[in-house]
Amino acid sequence: MGANRAMSMHFRDLTAQVAATGRIGAEEILELRRAGWADGRMDPDEAEALFQTNDHLPSGSREWCDFFVEAMSEFVVNTVEPHGYVDDLMAEELMARIDRDGRVGTLAELELVVRVLEKATSVPPALKTYALQQIEAAVLSGDGPTRLGSLEPAGINACEAALLRRMIFATASDRPAAVSKAEAEMLFRIKDATLYETNAPEWEKLFVQGVANFLLGFGGDEPLSPARANELEAFMNAEGKGIGSFLGRMMKSDVEDSIGSAFGSLLDISPQAPGVEEEAAEAQVLSESEGLWMLDHIEADEELDPFEKALLAFISEETGESLEVVWS
């Protein structure tokens, strides 16, 4: 017990020294690693000391970020029994500790939230929502921890695209290894807001795969409100505006025949669990409500943009259909 207490004091002394200087190197990180996990676990005081250290590092190195994320994600995910299940109190404390006026302050902290989603079996919905809001806010404002102080246009950069992909397909996301309705709608909002900005090349693939995964994945059949569904049904049933001809005209507008294969398959997005191919085969038909949801979002800005064309082509490729909705 005495040795562990002495080691814990040494850990806090080290973090206090780093916080005072605002600098940390590889040797200090190695010493923190040795001191912090001498007894195989990190206590709340040591976790707080790490956060305080991170607060005083103006631009942490890759080595520091890796250590901070590894140590803190282990603390958040496996401190409370049962291990792997983050409870409401731990999630609230994590969000309160990292929040800066409604947003994450550093890239290390945002990376920590993503890693918790990936590592945990389950987290409270509030933490999932918080994580996605931070990325969306950074993209739409052109400012935040994913920008590293640069004056980039308000597009989506490679860092944000990678974090988004990890978040929506994380173990503890809304739908593990799949995309939820809320996540798909967020992808549409970001797409609309950044359509004419400078975006990372991987963003289009993420948008297409993400939305298609919601529509053709497992449990993606979530209805619109009755009022909106009635509006769209009236639109589709008008002369010359059936869903087949409507989407058919979309497909003929500057869409390459091979575009679907350029985005791979939904089954290639994430590791396959037992029986996933059979489930996917059953899900790969657009139901009426899924078709209405897609049309609602495509029609929202009254234009068919390149991302939406790519989405339609991908769904056609994935289902082997000419995008005729199967009315259930």
C-alpha positions as CSV (number, residue, x, y, z in Angstrom):
1,M,0.0,0.0,0.0
2,G,2.8,2.4,0.9
3,A,4.7,1.7,-2.3
4,N,1.5,2.4,-4.4
5,R,0.9,5.6,-2.5
6,A,4.5,6.8,-3.0
7,M,4.1,6.0,-6.8
8,S,0.9,7.9,-7.0
9,M,2.5,10.9,-5.3
10,H,5.4,10.6,-7.8
11,F,2.9,10.6,-10.7
12,R,1.2,13.8,-9.4
13,D,4.6,15.5,-8.9
14,L,5.5,14.7,-12.5
15,T,2.2,16.0,-13.9
16,A,2.5,19.2,-11.8
17,Q,6.0,19.7,-13.2
18,V,4.8,19.3,-16.8
19,A,1.8,21.6,-16.2
20,A,4.1,24.3,-14.7
21,T,6.5,24.2,-17.7
22,G,3.9,23.6,-20.4
23,R,6.2,21.2,-22.1
24,I,6.5,17.4,-22.2
25,G,8.9,15.0,-24.0
26,A,9.2,11.3,-24.7
27,E,11.1,10.7,-21.5
28,E,8.5,12.4,-19.3
29,I,5.7,10.5,-21.0
30,L,7.5,7.2,-20.4
31,E,8.0,8.1,-16.7
32,L,4.3,9.0,-16.4
33,R,3.4,5.7,-18.0
34,R,5.5,3.8,-15.5
35,A,4.3,5.7,-12.5
36,G,0.6,5.9,-13.4
37,W,0.1,2.2,-14.0
38,A,2.5,0.7,-11.5
39,D,-0.5,-1.0,-9.7
40,G,-2.3,-1.8,-12.9
41,R,-5.0,0.9,-12.6
42,M,-5.4,4.7,-12.4
43,D,-7.2,6.4,-9.5
44,P,-9.5,9.5,-9.9
45,D,-6.8,11.8,-8.5
46,E,-4.3,10.6,-11.1
47,A,-7.0,11.0,-13.9
48,E,-7.6,14.6,-12.8
49,A,-3.9,15.2,-12.8
50,L,-3.7,14.1,-16.4
51,F,-6.5,16.4,-17.4
52,Q,-4.8,19.3,-15.7
53,T,-1.6,18.5,-17.5
54,N,-3.4,18.4,-20.8
55,D,-5.0,21.8,-20.0
56,H,-1.5,23.3,-19.8
57,L,0.0,21.8,-22.9
58,P,-0.7,24.3,-25.7
59,S,-0.2,21.8,-28.5
60,G,0.4,18.3,-27.3
61,S,2.6,16.0,-29.3
62,R,1.3,12.8,-30.9
63,E,3.1,10.8,-28.2
64,W,1.3,12.8,-25.5
65,C,-2.1,12.5,-27.2
66,D,-1.6,8.7,-27.5
67,F,-0.7,8.4,-23.9
68,F,-3.5,10.7,-22.6
69,V,-6.1,8.9,-24.7
70,E,-4.9,5.4,-23.8
71,A,-4.8,6.2,-20.0
72,M,-8.0,8.1,-19.8
73,S,-10.1,5.8,-21.9
74,E,-9.0,2.9,-19.8
75,F,-10.0,4.9,-16.7
76,V,-13.4,5.9,-18.1
77,V,-14.4,2.5,-19.5
78,N,-13.0,0.1,-17.0
79,T,-13.1,1.8,-13.6
80,V,-16.7,1.2,-12.8
81,E,-18.2,-2.3,-12.6
82,P,-19.1,-4.0,-14.9
83,H,-16.1,-3.1,-17.0
84,G,-16.9,-1.9,-20.5
85,Y,-20.2,-0.2,-19.4
86,V,-19.8,3.6,-18.9
87,D,-22.5,4.8,-16.5
88,D,-24.4,8.1,-16.5
89,L,-22.2,9.6,-13.7
90,M,-18.9,8.7,-15.4
91,A,-20.2,10.1,-18.7
92,E,-21.4,13.3,-17.1
93,E,-18.1,13.8,-15.3
94,L,-16.2,13.2,-18.5
95,M,-18.3,15.8,-20.5
96,A,-18.1,18.4,-17.7
97,R,-14.3,18.0,-17.4
98,I,-13.5,18.4,-21.1
99,D,-16.2,21.0,-22.0
100,R,-15.1,24.5,-23.0
101,D,-18.0,26.8,-23.3
102,G,-20.1,24.1,-24.9
103,R,-17.3,22.4,-26.9
104,V,-14.2,20.2,-26.5
105,G,-11.1,22.2,-25.9
106,T,-8.3,20.1,-27.4
107,L,-7.9,17.4,-30.1
108,A,-6.6,15.0,-27.4
109,E,-9.9,15.3,-25.5
110,L,-12.0,14.8,-28.7
111,E,-9.9,11.8,-29.5
112,L,-10.5,10.5,-26.0
113,V,-14.3,10.7,-26.5
114,V,-14.1,8.8,-29.7
115,R,-11.8,6.2,-28.2
116,V,-14.3,5.7,-25.3
117,L,-17.1,5.1,-27.9
118,E,-14.9,2.5,-29.7
119,K,-13.6,0.8,-26.5
120,A,-16.8,0.6,-24.4
121,T,-19.6,-1.9,-24.8
122,S,-22.2,0.7,-24.0
123,V,-22.2,4.4,-23.1
124,P,-25.2,6.7,-22.2
125,P,-26.9,8.3,-25.2
126,A,-25.9,11.8,-24.0
127,L,-22.2,11.0,-24.5
128,K,-22.8,9.8,-28.1
129,T,-24.8,12.9,-28.9
130,Y,-22.2,15.2,-27.3
131,A,-19.4,13.6,-29.4
132,L,-21.2,14.0,-32.7
133,Q,-22.2,17.6,-31.9
134,Q,-18.5,18.5,-31.3
135,I,-17.5,17.3,-34.8
136,E,-20.5,18.9,-36.5
137,A,-19.8,22.2,-34.7
138,A,-16.2,22.2,-35.8
139,V,-17.1,21.5,-39.4
140,L,-19.8,24.1,-39.6
141,S,-17.9,26.8,-37.8
142,G,-14.5,26.1,-39.3
143,D,-13.1,26.4,-35.8
144,G,-12.4,24.0,-32.9
145,P,-10.0,21.2,-31.8
146,T,-9.9,19.5,-35.3
147,R,-8.6,22.7,-36.9
148,L,-5.3,22.9,-34.9
149,G,-5.4,26.6,-35.1
150,S,-5.4,26.8,-38.9
151,L,-7.6,29.1,-40.9
152,E,-9.2,26.5,-43.1
153,P,-12.5,27.1,-44.9
154,A,-15.6,25.7,-43.3
155,G,-15.3,22.4,-45.1
156,I,-14.7,19.0,-43.7
157,N,-11.0,18.0,-43.4
158,A,-9.4,14.6,-43.3
159,C,-9.2,14.6,-39.5
160,E,-12.9,15.3,-39.1
161,A,-13.9,12.7,-41.8
162,A,-11.8,10.1,-40.0
163,L,-13.3,10.9,-36.6
164,L,-16.8,10.9,-38.0
165,R,-16.3,7.5,-39.5
166,R,-14.9,6.1,-36.2
167,M,-17.8,7.6,-34.2
168,I,-20.7,6.4,-36.3
169,F,-19.3,2.9,-36.6
170,A,-18.0,2.6,-33.0
171,T,-19.0,-0.3,-30.7
172,A,-20.9,2.1,-28.5
173,S,-22.4,4.2,-31.2
174,D,-26.2,4.5,-31.7
175,R,-26.2,1.3,-33.8
176,P,-22.9,-0.6,-33.4
177,A,-21.2,-1.2,-36.8
178,A,-24.1,0.6,-38.5
179,V,-25.5,4.1,-38.9
180,S,-28.6,5.4,-37.0
181,K,-31.2,7.8,-38.3
182,A,-29.8,10.6,-36.2
183,E,-26.3,10.0,-37.6
184,A,-27.5,9.8,-41.2
185,E,-29.4,13.1,-40.8
186,M,-26.2,14.7,-39.4
187,L,-24.3,13.5,-42.5
188,F,-26.9,15.2,-44.7
189,R,-26.7,18.4,-42.6
190,I,-22.9,18.5,-42.9
191,K,-23.1,17.7,-46.6
192,D,-25.5,20.5,-47.3
193,A,-23.5,23.0,-45.3
194,T,-20.1,22.1,-46.9
195,L,-21.3,21.3,-50.4
196,Y,-19.3,24.2,-52.0
197,E,-16.4,24.2,-49.6
198,T,-13.0,22.6,-49.9
199,N,-13.5,19.1,-48.5
200,A,-11.3,16.1,-47.9
201,P,-11.6,13.5,-50.7
202,E,-12.7,10.8,-48.2
203,W,-15.7,12.8,-47.1
204,E,-17.9,11.9,-50.1
205,K,-17.2,8.2,-49.6
206,L,-18.1,8.5,-45.9
207,F,-21.4,10.3,-46.7
208,V,-22.4,7.8,-49.4
209,Q,-21.5,4.7,-47.3
210,G,-22.9,6.2,-44.1
211,V,-26.4,7.2,-45.5
212,A,-26.7,4.0,-47.5
213,N,-25.8,1.9,-44.5
214,F,-28.7,3.5,-42.6
215,L,-31.1,2.9,-45.5
216,L,-29.9,-0.6,-46.3
217,G,-28.5,-1.7,-43.0
218,F,-30.1,-3.3,-40.0
219,G,-33.1,-1.6,-38.6
220,G,-32.9,1.5,-40.7
221,D,-36.6,1.5,-41.5
222,E,-37.7,4.5,-39.4
223,P,-40.8,6.4,-40.6
224,L,-41.2,10.1,-41.2
225,S,-43.9,12.1,-39.5
226,P,-47.4,11.3,-40.9
227,A,-47.7,14.9,-42.3
228,R,-44.4,14.8,-44.1
229,A,-45.1,11.3,-45.5
230,N,-48.4,12.5,-46.9
231,E,-46.8,15.5,-48.6
232,L,-44.2,13.2,-50.3
233,E,-46.7,10.6,-51.3
234,A,-48.8,13.3,-53.0
235,F,-45.7,14.5,-54.8
236,M,-44.7,11.0,-55.9
237,N,-48.2,10.1,-57.1
238,A,-48.6,13.3,-59.2
239,E,-48.6,12.6,-62.9
240,G,-45.0,12.0,-64.2
241,K,-43.6,12.1,-60.7
242,G,-43.8,8.4,-59.6
243,I,-40.9,7.4,-57.4
244,G,-39.4,5.2,-60.1
245,S,-39.4,7.9,-62.8
246,F,-38.3,10.5,-60.3
247,L,-35.2,8.6,-59.1
248,G,-34.7,7.3,-62.7
249,R,-34.3,10.9,-63.9
250,M,-31.9,11.5,-61.0
251,M,-29.8,8.6,-62.0
252,K,-29.5,9.7,-65.7
253,S,-28.0,13.1,-64.7
254,D,-24.2,12.9,-65.0
255,V,-23.8,9.8,-63.0
256,E,-21.1,7.3,-64.1
257,D,-22.3,3.7,-64.5
258,S,-19.4,2.5,-62.3
259,I,-19.8,5.0,-59.5
260,G,-21.4,2.4,-57.1
261,S,-18.3,0.2,-57.2
262,A,-16.1,3.1,-56.4
263,F,-17.5,3.2,-52.8
264,G,-17.1,-0.5,-52.2
265,S,-19.9,-2.5,-50.5
266,L,-21.8,-1.9,-47.2
267,L,-20.4,-5.3,-46.1
268,D,-16.9,-3.9,-46.4
269,I,-17.4,-0.9,-44.1
270,S,-16.9,-2.8,-40.8
271,P,-15.9,-6.2,-39.5
272,Q,-18.5,-8.8,-40.2
273,A,-20.3,-10.5,-37.3
274,P,-21.7,-14.0,-37.7
275,G,-24.7,-13.9,-39.9
276,V,-24.2,-10.4,-41.0
277,E,-24.3,-11.3,-44.7
278,E,-27.7,-12.9,-44.4
279,E,-29.0,-9.9,-42.4
280,A,-27.6,-7.5,-45.0
281,A,-29.2,-9.4,-47.8
282,E,-32.6,-9.2,-46.2
283,A,-32.1,-5.5,-45.5
284,Q,-31.0,-4.5,-49.0
285,V,-34.4,-3.5,-50.3
286,L,-35.7,0.1,-49.9
287,S,-39.0,0.0,-48.0
288,E,-41.6,2.7,-48.5
289,S,-40.6,4.7,-45.4
290,E,-36.9,4.5,-46.3
291,G,-37.6,5.7,-49.8
292,L,-39.7,8.6,-48.4
293,W,-36.9,9.5,-45.9
294,M,-34.3,9.6,-48.7
295,L,-36.6,11.7,-51.0
296,D,-37.3,14.1,-48.2
297,H,-33.6,14.8,-47.7
298,I,-32.8,14.9,-51.5
299,E,-35.7,17.3,-52.1
300,A,-34.9,19.6,-49.2
301,D,-32.5,21.8,-51.1
302,E,-34.3,21.5,-54.4
303,E,-31.2,20.4,-56.3
304,L,-29.5,17.1,-57.0
305,D,-25.9,17.6,-56.0
306,P,-23.0,15.3,-56.8
307,F,-23.1,13.7,-53.4
308,E,-26.8,12.7,-53.8
309,K,-26.1,11.4,-57.3
310,A,-23.3,9.3,-55.9
311,L,-25.6,8.0,-53.1
312,L,-28.3,7.0,-55.6
313,A,-25.8,5.3,-57.8
314,F,-24.4,3.4,-54.9
315,I,-27.8,2.2,-53.6
316,S,-28.6,1.1,-57.1
317,E,-25.4,-0.9,-57.3
318,E,-25.8,-2.3,-53.8
319,T,-29.4,-3.5,-54.3
320,G,-29.2,-4.5,-58.0
321,E,-32.3,-2.5,-58.5
322,S,-33.1,0.6,-60.6
323,L,-34.1,2.4,-57.4
324,E,-37.8,1.4,-57.7
325,V,-39.0,1.5,-54.1
326,V,-40.6,-1.7,-52.8
327,W,-43.9,-0.7,-51.3
328,S,-44.5,-2.7,-48.2
